[in-house]
Amino acid sequence: MTPTARFDRSICVQRTHFIDEVTNLEEVVDYLENWPEERRGLAHETLLKACREAAAGRFPLSAVGENFRRFVKKAGNPPVFSGALQ
């Protein structure tokens, strides 16, 4: 699987003044790498490892997408929704 492997549906994350649309594995990794260091923990580390495993074809891409949705919700970001932006 390539890092640009796309999710079936994009994952949109509400931010203060904009919406991030995450469509593939590489964008999840970028999001996690830009996550504030003081807020990183076990969930962040586990999700990053899952991304690496998915890129190597050893973990389902759909599971990465679902876990990313859960990660941003648990982190207290405003609602997450799926589907392309119009």
C-alpha positions as a Python dict, from the first residue, in 0.01 Angstrom:
ca = {
    (1, 'M'): (0, 0, 0),
    (2, 'T'): (126, 346, -77),
    (3, 'P'): (119, 641, 164),
    (4, 'T'): (-117, 815, -76),
    (5, 'A'): (-371, 532, -58),
    (6, 'R'): (-704, 711, -25),
    (7, 'F'): (-981, 651, 225),
    (8, 'D'): (-1324, 553, 91),
    (9, 'R'): (-1453, 880, 239),
    (10, 'S'): (-1254, 1185, 338),
    (11, 'I'): (-1230, 1278, 706),
    (12, 'C'): (-1304, 1640, 780),
    (13, 'V'): (-1185, 1797, 1104),
    (14, 'Q'): (-1333, 2128, 1218),
    (15, 'R'): (-1067, 2374, 1332),
    (16, 'T'): (-1111, 2721, 1477),
    (17, 'H'): (-1126, 2904, 1144),
    (18, 'F'): (-1114, 2630, 883),
    (19, 'I'): (-1177, 2263, 809),
    (20, 'D'): (-898, 2013, 742),
    (21, 'E'): (-994, 1752, 484),
    (22, 'V'): (-787, 1437, 530),
    (23, 'T'): (-813, 1201, 234),
    (24, 'N'): (-519, 962, 260),
    (25, 'L'): (-263, 797, 483),
    (26, 'E'): (7, 1055, 412),
    (27, 'E'): (-223, 1335, 531),
    (28, 'V'): (-293, 1149, 857),
    (29, 'V'): (82, 1117, 915),
    (30, 'D'): (129, 1489, 842),
    (31, 'Y'): (-152, 1574, 1085),
    (32, 'L'): (5, 1359, 1356),
    (33, 'E'): (355, 1494, 1297),
    (34, 'N'): (220, 1848, 1341),
    (35, 'W'): (36, 1754, 1661),
    (36, 'P'): (169, 1955, 1958),
    (37, 'E'): (439, 1758, 2138),
    (38, 'E'): (293, 1834, 2480),
    (39, 'R'): (-36, 1669, 2373),
    (40, 'R'): (120, 1352, 2233),
    (41, 'G'): (70, 1032, 2424),
    (42, 'L'): (-5, 664, 2383),
    (43, 'A'): (-296, 719, 2142),
    (44, 'H'): (-81, 941, 1920),
    (45, 'E'): (208, 695, 1924),
    (46, 'T'): (-21, 398, 1852),
    (47, 'L'): (-193, 572, 1561),
    (48, 'L'): (139, 675, 1408),
    (49, 'K'): (258, 314, 1433),
    (50, 'A'): (-67, 197, 1269),
    (51, 'C'): (1, 440, 983),
    (52, 'R'): (346, 291, 928),
    (53, 'E'): (201, -60, 938),
    (54, 'A'): (-74, 36, 689),
    (55, 'A'): (186, 186, 454),
    (56, 'A'): (368, -149, 465),
    (57, 'G'): (43, -336, 394),
    (58, 'R'): (21, -496, 739),
    (59, 'F'): (-272, -295, 879),
    (60, 'P'): (-605, -207, 716),
    (61, 'L'): (-636, 147, 583),
    (62, 'S'): (-1000, 157, 692),
    (63, 'A'): (-892, 92, 1053),
    (64, 'V'): (-646, 381, 1036),
    (65, 'G'): (-926, 608, 916),
    (66, 'E'): (-1162, 502, 1193),
    (67, 'N'): (-894, 535, 1459),
    (68, 'F'): (-798, 879, 1328),
    (69, 'R'): (-1162, 990, 1361),
    (70, 'R'): (-1163, 866, 1721),
    (71, 'F'): (-827, 1030, 1793),
    (72, 'V'): (-937, 1379, 1691),
    (73, 'K'): (-1270, 1344, 1871),
    (74, 'K'): (-1102, 1230, 2192),
    (75, 'A'): (-851, 1513, 2163),
    (76, 'G'): (-1139, 1758, 2200),
    (77, 'N'): (-1146, 1890, 1847),
    (78, 'P'): (-1486, 2004, 1724),
    (79, 'P'): (-1703, 1745, 1547),
    (80, 'V'): (-1550, 1523, 1285),
    (81, 'F'): (-1752, 1418, 985),
    (82, 'S'): (-1689, 1207, 679),
    (83, 'G'): (-1749, 1285, 317),
    (84, 'A'): (-1601, 1518, 63),
    (85, 'L'): (-1634, 1892, 105),
    (86, 'Q'): (-1871, 2050, -141),
}
